[in-house]
């Protein structure tokens, strides 16, 4: 029951974001929406709404990070890794629209602890991917330039592209073009063939 109530709170956040701006979301609105007691909310999240946002963010980020990382380590070449990385990341956001919307809204919410969590999570992912790319680069005779560039692409550019695509109506043909162009840009920015 404890885990079920926590999941119900997460679902409540994701459902209410269609109706309520993130900064207007509160424990009392979630309570009304989910039918859970005040005690249940504060049992799971002693500091209220920001704790709920942080916990949901970490849960979702862990899921996407694991999917992206598994796709990247399954690839054999740099080209395959970059394709797997971008395709998995973009497709996750395409398939999980409520969660993707939550990511965007919470990242723009101004909660400083969440901003730090976002940076930490993206840095963690880009560091792991960088290590995979470096190993593949050695066998392919190319150099991976910097984990900072990879981090900037994942944290900034990919996030912005996904958000823009959602805002423009989620057209499939645009999605595929955006994905291919992003893979190409990521390759050119991160890989030195000299």
PyMOL commands that set and color helices and strands:
alter all, ss='L'
color gray80, all
select helices_A, chain A and resi 2-16+22-24+27-34+38-44+49-74+78-95+97-107+112-140+147-167+172-190
alter helices_A, ss='H'
color red, helices_A
select strands_A, chain A and resi 143-144+191-192
alter strands_A, ss='S'
color yellow, strands_A
deselect
rebuild
show_as cartoon
